[in-house]
Amino acid sequence: MTAAQRAMTQLESWPDLVSGPPRCAVGRSYGTPGAPGEARYELVHFHSDDAADVCLTRAAVDRLRPQLAHNSAIRVRPGASWVTVLLDGDMDIALLLTLVSVGLKAHDDALALRGAQGPPGRAAPPCDWEARVQEAPLAPVPTPPTPAPATAGPAGLRGLRATWKAVGRLMPHGH
């Protein structure tokens, strides 16, 4: 079983998520169920067996950028709401699930804000696989000069722990 398949199996058990085909028509997506007359809000897309795209807000991506830069499994497009997680093992799956939780929290916060302001919410922004005009190519986030492997004990987990700590500050309630 691939890392993507293991992650999808875990996401299937989340009560706040439903699965289906993504708007980009490549792979599988998970998102929040839409209210009557609204589209489903897509939070994560699995386009291949070794990567997944997660929809966060631009503000969340900008806040997390310093911590994401320390993790070689993360790719971020400048100005994007989506981040790509390269799936190679259980630590990457745990990171992906954490970021999906951040996406759920950001989506809930955006819905609450829009509800207070009036007009209904819109669908998630397009993922990296959807056709876009004049977009920069996907580039890795700058990483430290000598990253330690994720399996190299405490030193190798430092970047992942920093990412989880930053995510924890964004999600005081947890999802």
LOSE-979599 format. One record per residue: residue number from 1; residue in three letters; z, y negated, x negated of N, C-alpha, C, O in turn. Coordinates in steps of 0.05 Angstrom, whole numbers, plus 5000, padded with zeros to 4 digits. Example, Ala and Ser with C-alpha at 12.3 -4.5 7.8 and 13.67 -1.06 7.14 Angstrom:
% residues 2
PT   k   r  n.w  n.v  n.u ca.w ca.v ca.u  c.w  c.v  c.u  o.w  o.v  o.u
PT   1 ALA 5156 5114 4736 5156 5090 4754 5156 5066 4736 5169 5066 4715
PT   2 SER 5142 5045 4743 5143 5021 4727 5157 4999 4742 5161 4977 4732
//
This chain:
% residues 175
PT   k   r  n.w  n.v  n.u ca.w ca.v ca.u  c.w  c.v  c.u  o.w  o.v  o.u
PT   1 MET 5000 5024 4983 5000 5000 5000 5000 4975 4982 5016 4973 4963
PT   2 THR 4982 4956 4988 4981 4932 4972 5004 4913 4978 5017 4916 4998
PT   3 ALA 5007 4893 4961 5028 4873 4965 5023 4858 4991 5042 4852 5006
PT   4 ALA 4998 4851 4997 4991 4837 5022 4998 4854 5046 5009 4844 5066
PT   5 GLN 4993 4880 5045 4999 4897 5067 5029 4899 5071 5039 4899 5094
PT   6 ARG 5045 4900 5049 5074 4901 5051 5085 4875 5064 5103 4875 5080
PT   7 ALA 5073 4852 5055 5081 4827 5067 5075 4825 5096 5091 4815 5112
PT   8 MET 5051 4834 5104 5043 4834 5132 5062 4852 5149 5068 4845 5172
PT   9 THR 5069 4874 5138 5088 4892 5152 5114 4878 5158 5125 4880 5180
PT  10 GLN 5124 4863 5138 5149 4848 5143 5145 4825 5163 5163 4821 5179
PT  11 LEU 5123 4811 5161 5118 4789 5180 5115 4799 5209 5121 4784 5228
PT  12 GLU 5106 4824 5213 5103 4835 5239 5129 4836 5254 5130 4835 5279
PT  13 SER 5151 4838 5239 5178 4840 5252 5190 4813 5258 5211 4812 5271
PT  14 TRP 5178 4791 5250 5189 4765 5255 5184 4757 5284 5161 4758 5293
PT  15 PRO 5204 4750 5299 5201 4745 5328 5185 4719 5334 5173 4717 5355
PT  16 ASP 5185 4700 5315 5172 4675 5320 5142 4675 5313 5129 4654 5316
PT  17 LEU 5132 4697 5303 5104 4698 5294 5088 4718 5310 5097 4739 5319
PT  18 VAL 5062 4711 5313 5043 4729 5325 5019 4731 5305 5014 4713 5291
PT  19 SER 5006 4754 5305 4983 4758 5287 4957 4757 5303 4956 4760 5327
PT  20 GLY 4936 4752 5287 4910 4751 5299 4889 4743 5279 4896 4740 5255
PT  21 PRO 4864 4740 5287 4844 4732 5268 4847 4702 5262 4854 4686 5280
PT  22 PRO 4843 4694 5237 4845 4665 5230 4820 4650 5240 4799 4661 5245
PT  23 ARG 4824 4624 5242 4801 4606 5249 4778 4609 5229 4755 4606 5236
PT  24 CYS 4785 4614 5204 4765 4616 5183 4749 4642 5184 4730 4646 5170
PT  25 ALA 4758 4660 5201 4745 4686 5206 4745 4705 5183 4729 4724 5182
PT  26 VAL 4763 4701 5163 4765 4718 5140 4794 4729 5138 4812 4713 5133
PT  27 GLY 4798 4754 5142 4824 4766 5139 4841 4766 5164 4831 4770 5186
PT  28 ARG 4867 4762 5160 4887 4763 5182 4905 4739 5180 4911 4729 5158
PT  29 SER 4915 4729 5203 4933 4706 5202 4957 4711 5219 4957 4728 5237
PT  30 TYR 4978 4696 5213 5003 4697 5228 5011 4668 5234 5008 4651 5217
PT  31 GLY 5020 4663 5259 5028 4637 5266 5045 4637 5291 5053 4658 5301
PT  32 THR 5052 4613 5300 5068 4610 5324 5051 4613 5348 5028 4604 5348
PT  33 PRO 5061 4625 5369 5045 4628 5394 5041 4600 5406 5059 4584 5406
PT  34 GLY 5017 4595 5416 5012 4569 5428 5022 4568 5457 5023 4589 5471
PT  35 ALA 5030 4545 5465 5038 4541 5493 5013 4543 5510 4991 4541 5500
PT  36 PRO 5016 4546 5536 4992 4548 5554 4974 4524 5549 4983 4501 5551
PT  37 GLY 4949 4529 5544 4930 4508 5539 4929 4498 5511 4912 4481 5504
PT  38 GLU 4946 4508 5493 4946 4500 5465 4938 4524 5447 4942 4547 5454
PT  39 ALA 4926 4517 5425 4918 4538 5405 4943 4547 5390 4963 4533 5388
PT  40 ARG 4942 4571 5380 4963 4582 5363 4963 4566 5337 4942 4560 5326
PT  41 TYR 4987 4560 5327 4990 4545 5302 4991 4565 5279 5010 4581 5277
PT  42 GLU 4971 4566 5262 4969 4586 5240 4985 4577 5216 4982 4555 5206
PT  43 LEU 5003 4595 5207 5021 4589 5185 5013 4603 5159 5017 4593 5138
PT  44 VAL 5002 4627 5161 4996 4642 5137 4970 4658 5142 4966 4670 5163
PT  45 HIS 4953 4658 5122 4928 4673 5123 4927 4692 5099 4934 4685 5077
PT  46 PHE 4919 4717 5105 4915 4737 5084 4885 4741 5082 4873 4753 5100
PT  47 HIS 4873 4730 5061 4844 4732 5057 4836 4756 5039 4813 4764 5039
PT  48 SER 4855 4766 5024 4850 4788 5006 4875 4804 5002 4896 4797 5013
PT  49 ASP 4873 4825 4986 4897 4842 4981 4916 4830 4960 4937 4841 4956
PT  50 ASP 4907 4808 4947 4924 4798 4926 4931 4768 4929 4940 4756 4909
PT  51 ALA 4927 4757 4953 4934 4729 4956 4938 4723 4986 4927 4736 5003
PT  52 ALA 4954 4702 4991 4958 4692 5018 4960 4662 5017 4971 4651 4998
PT  53 ASP 4950 4648 5037 4953 4619 5040 4974 4613 5060 4975 4625 5082
PT  54 VAL 4992 4594 5054 5014 4587 5072 5011 4557 5079 5007 4541 5061
PT  55 CYS 5013 4551 5105 5011 4523 5114 5038 4510 5114 5056 4518 5129
PT  56 LEU 5041 4490 5097 5065 4473 5096 5055 4445 5103 5031 4441 5106
PT  57 THR 5072 4426 5106 5063 4398 5109 5057 4387 5082 5067 4396 5061
PT  58 ARG 5041 4366 5081 5036 4353 5055 5062 4342 5043 5065 4344 5019
PT  59 ALA 5079 4332 5060 5105 4322 5050 5121 4344 5037 5133 4340 5016
PT  60 ALA 5122 4368 5050 5137 4390 5038 5124 4399 5012 5138 4405 4993
PT  61 VAL 5098 4400 5011 5084 4408 4986 5091 4388 4964 5097 4395 4941
PT  62 ASP 5090 4362 4971 5096 4342 4951 5125 4344 4941 5131 4340 4918
PT  63 ARG 5144 4349 4960 5172 4352 4952 5177 4377 4934 5193 4376 4916
PT  64 LEU 5162 4398 4940 5166 4423 4926 5149 4425 4900 5153 4443 4884
PT  65 ARG 5130 4407 4896 5111 4408 4874 5125 4413 4847 5115 4430 4832
PT  66 PRO 5146 4399 4840 5159 4405 4814 5168 4434 4811 5165 4446 4790
PT  67 GLN 5179 4445 4832 5189 4473 4831 5165 4492 4832 5166 4513 4819
PT  68 LEU 5145 4486 4848 5122 4503 4850 5107 4504 4823 5094 4525 4816
PT  69 ALA 5108 4483 4808 5095 4482 4782 5106 4502 4762 5092 4509 4743
PT  70 HIS 5130 4511 4766 5143 4530 4748 5137 4559 4755 5146 4578 4742
PT  71 ASN 5121 4563 4776 5116 4591 4785 5086 4596 4782 5069 4583 4795
PT  72 SER 5079 4615 4765 5051 4621 4760 5037 4635 4784 5013 4639 4783
PT  73 ALA 5052 4642 4804 5040 4655 4828 5031 4635 4849 5020 4643 4869
PT  74 ILE 5035 4609 4844 5029 4589 4864 5005 4573 4855 5003 4565 4832
PT  75 ARG 4987 4567 4874 4964 4549 4870 4965 4528 4892 4969 4535 4915
PT  76 VAL 4961 4503 4884 4962 4481 4903 4937 4464 4899 4930 4457 4876
PT  77 ARG 4924 4457 4920 4902 4438 4920 4913 4410 4923 4930 4406 4940
PT  78 PRO 4904 4391 4907 4914 4363 4910 4910 4353 4939 4889 4355 4950
PT  79 GLY 4932 4343 4950 4931 4332 4977 4930 4352 5000 4927 4344 5023
PT  80 ALA 4933 4377 4994 4931 4398 5014 4957 4404 5027 4979 4399 5016
PT  81 SER 4956 4415 5052 4980 4424 5066 4984 4454 5061 5005 4465 5068
PT  82 TRP 4964 4468 5050 4965 4497 5045 4971 4502 5016 4960 4488 4998
PT  83 VAL 4986 4522 5010 4990 4532 4983 4981 4561 4982 4984 4576 5002
PT  84 THR 4971 4570 4960 4963 4598 4956 4984 4612 4940 4993 4602 4919
PT  85 VAL 4992 4636 4949 5012 4652 4934 4997 4677 4925 4986 4692 4942
PT  86 LEU 4996 4681 4899 4983 4705 4888 5004 4728 4890 5026 4726 4880
PT  87 LEU 4995 4750 4903 5014 4772 4908 5010 4794 4889 4989 4808 4888
PT  88 ASP 5030 4798 4872 5029 4819 4852 5052 4839 4854 5050 4861 4843
PT  89 GLY 5073 4831 4867 5096 4849 4869 5116 4839 4889 5111 4820 4904
PT  90 ASP 5140 4852 4889 5160 4846 4909 5171 4817 4907 5177 4805 4927
PT  91 MET 5173 4806 4883 5183 4779 4879 5163 4759 4892 5171 4739 4904
PT  92 ASP 5137 4764 4889 5117 4747 4901 5118 4749 4932 5114 4729 4946
PT  93 ILE 5123 4772 4942 5126 4776 4971 5150 4760 4981 5149 4747 5002
PT  94 ALA 5172 4762 4967 5196 4747 4974 5191 4717 4974 5200 4702 4992
PT  95 LEU 5177 4707 4954 5169 4679 4952 5151 4671 4976 5155 4651 4988
PT  96 LEU 5132 4688 4982 5114 4683 5005 5130 4681 5031 5126 4662 5046
PT  97 LEU 5148 4700 5036 5164 4699 5060 5182 4674 5062 5186 4663 5083
PT  98 THR 5192 4666 5039 5208 4641 5038 5191 4617 5046 5199 4600 5061
PT  99 LEU 5166 4616 5035 5149 4594 5041 5139 4594 5070 5135 4573 5082
PT 100 VAL 5136 4618 5082 5129 4620 5110 5152 4608 5127 5148 4595 5147
PT 101 SER 5177 4613 5119 5200 4602 5132 5200 4571 5130 5206 4557 5150
PT 102 VAL 5192 4561 5107 5189 4532 5104 5168 4521 5123 5171 4500 5136
PT 103 GLY 5146 4536 5125 5124 4528 5144 5133 4528 5173 5126 4510 5188
PT 104 LEU 5149 4548 5181 5160 4549 5208 5178 4525 5213 5176 4512 5234
PT 105 LYS 5195 4519 5194 5213 4496 5197 5198 4470 5198 5204 4453 5215
PT 106 ALA 5178 4466 5182 5162 4442 5182 5147 4439 5208 5144 4417 5219
PT 107 HIS 5136 4462 5218 5122 4462 5244 5141 4454 5267 5134 4438 5284
PT 108 ASP 5165 4466 5267 5185 4459 5287 5193 4430 5286 5195 4417 5307
PT 109 ASP 5197 4419 5262 5204 4391 5259 5181 4373 5269 5186 4353 5283
PT 110 ALA 5157 4380 5263 5134 4364 5272 5131 4365 5302 5125 4344 5314
PT 111 LEU 5136 4388 5314 5135 4390 5343 5156 4373 5356 5151 4359 5376
PT 112 ALA 5180 4373 5345 5202 4357 5356 5196 4327 5354 5201 4312 5372
PT 113 LEU 5184 4319 5331 5177 4291 5327 5155 4283 5347 5157 4262 5359
PT 114 ARG 5135 4300 5350 5113 4294 5368 5123 4294 5397 5113 4277 5413
PT 115 GLY 5141 4312 5404 5152 4312 5431 5166 4286 5438 5165 4277 5460
PT 116 ALA 5180 4275 5418 5194 4250 5422 5175 4226 5424 5181 4206 5437
PT 117 GLN 5151 4229 5412 5132 4207 5411 5110 4210 5433 5096 4191 5438
PT 118 GLY 5108 4233 5445 5089 4235 5468 5068 4256 5465 5071 4278 5476
PT 119 PRO 5045 4251 5451 5022 4269 5453 5028 4297 5442 5044 4300 5423
PT 120 PRO 5015 4317 5453 5019 4344 5444 5009 4348 5415 4992 4333 5406
PT 121 GLY 5020 4369 5402 5012 4375 5374 4984 4385 5372 4972 4394 5391
PT 122 ARG 4974 4385 5347 4947 4395 5343 4949 4421 5326 4971 4427 5316
PT 123 ALA 4927 4434 5322 4927 4459 5307 4933 4453 5277 4932 4430 5269
PT 124 ALA 4939 4474 5262 4944 4471 5234 4919 4460 5220 4897 4464 5230
PT 125 PRO 4922 4445 5198 4899 4436 5183 4883 4460 5173 4894 4482 5171
PT 126 PRO 4857 4456 5166 4841 4478 5157 4852 4490 5131 4862 4476 5114
PT 127 CYS 4849 4517 5128 4858 4530 5103 4836 4527 5083 4814 4516 5088
PT 128 ASP 4841 4536 5059 4822 4533 5037 4796 4548 5041 4776 4542 5028
PT 129 TRP 4796 4568 5059 4772 4584 5063 4754 4571 5084 4730 4578 5086
PT 130 GLU 4764 4552 5099 4747 4538 5118 4729 4518 5104 4738 4505 5085
PT 131 ALA 4705 4514 5115 4687 4496 5102 4697 4467 5105 4706 4459 5126
PT 132 ARG 4697 4453 5082 4706 4425 5082 4686 4408 5066 4672 4419 5048
PT 133 VAL 4685 4383 5071 4666 4365 5058 4681 4352 5034 4703 4343 5037
PT 134 GLN 4668 4351 5011 4677 4338 4987 4706 4345 4980 4723 4328 4978
PT 135 GLU 4711 4370 4975 4738 4379 4968 4739 4387 4939 4720 4399 4929
PT 136 ALA 4762 4381 4927 4766 4389 4899 4768 4419 4897 4778 4432 4916
PT 137 PRO 4760 4431 4875 4763 4460 4871 4792 4468 4868 4808 4452 4859
PT 138 LEU 4798 4493 4877 4825 4503 4874 4832 4506 4845 4818 4518 4829
PT 139 ALA 4855 4493 4838 4864 4493 4810 4893 4502 4810 4908 4496 4828
PT 140 PRO 4901 4516 4788 4929 4524 4787 4947 4499 4782 4938 4480 4770
PT 141 VAL 4971 4500 4792 4990 4480 4787 4998 4482 4758 5000 4505 4748
PT 142 PRO 5001 4460 4744 5008 4462 4715 5034 4478 4712 5053 4474 4727
PT 143 THR 5034 4497 4693 5057 4514 4689 5069 4507 4661 5056 4495 4645
PT 144 PRO 5094 4515 4657 5106 4511 4631 5089 4525 4609 5075 4544 4615
PT 145 PRO 5090 4515 4584 5072 4526 4563 5076 4556 4558 5056 4569 4553
PT 146 THR 5100 4566 4560 5104 4595 4555 5119 4607 4578 5143 4612 4576
PT 147 PRO 5105 4613 4601 5120 4624 4623 5128 4653 4617 5113 4669 4606
PT 148 ALA 5153 4659 4625 5163 4687 4622 5154 4703 4646 5152 4693 4668
PT 149 PRO 5148 4729 4642 5140 4746 4664 5163 4748 4685 5186 4746 4678
PT 150 ALA 5156 4751 4710 5175 4752 4732 5194 4776 4729 5216 4775 4740
PT 151 THR 5187 4796 4714 5203 4819 4711 5220 4819 4685 5232 4839 4677
PT 152 ALA 5220 4796 4671 5233 4794 4645 5263 4787 4647 5273 4775 4628
PT 153 GLY 5276 4793 4668 5304 4787 4671 5310 4759 4679 5292 4746 4691
PT 154 PRO 5334 4749 4673 5342 4722 4682 5324 4700 4673 5319 4681 4689
PT 155 ALA 5314 4700 4649 5296 4679 4639 5270 4678 4655 5260 4656 4662
PT 156 GLY 5259 4701 4662 5234 4702 4677 5238 4694 4706 5218 4686 4719
PT 157 LEU 5262 4696 4716 5267 4690 4745 5274 4661 4748 5277 4651 4771
PT 158 ARG 5278 4646 4727 5288 4618 4728 5270 4601 4746 5280 4587 4763
PT 159 GLY 5243 4603 4743 5225 4587 4759 5226 4595 4788 5225 4577 4806
PT 160 LEU 5228 4620 4794 5230 4630 4821 5256 4620 4834 5256 4612 4857
PT 161 ARG 5278 4622 4819 5303 4613 4830 5303 4583 4836 5314 4574 4856
PT 162 ALA 5290 4567 4818 5288 4539 4823 5272 4533 4848 5279 4515 4863
PT 163 THR 5251 4548 4852 5235 4545 4876 5252 4551 4901 5252 4536 4920
PT 164 TRP 5266 4574 4901 5283 4581 4924 5304 4561 4929 5311 4555 4952
PT 165 LYS 5316 4550 4907 5337 4529 4911 5325 4504 4924 5338 4493 4942
PT 166 ALA 5302 4496 4915 5289 4473 4928 5282 4478 4957 5286 4461 4974
PT 167 VAL 5272 4502 4962 5266 4509 4990 5291 4510 5007 5290 4501 5030
PT 168 GLY 5313 4519 4996 5338 4520 5011 5348 4492 5019 5360 4489 5040
PT 169 ARG 5342 4472 5002 5349 4445 5010 5332 4435 5033 5341 4418 5048
PT 170 LEU 5308 4444 5035 5291 4436 5057 5297 4450 5083 5292 4440 5105
PT 171 MET 5309 4474 5081 5315 4490 5105 5344 4497 5108 5353 4519 5103
PT 172 PRO 5360 4477 5116 5389 4483 5118 5396 4504 5139 5417 4517 5137
PT 173 HIS 5379 4507 5159 5385 4526 5181 5374 4554 5175 5384 4573 5186
PT 174 GLY 5355 4556 5158 5343 4582 5152 5326 4592 5175 5333 4587 5198
PT 175 HIS 5305 4607 5169 5288 4619 5189 5284 4648 5182 5271 4663 5196
//
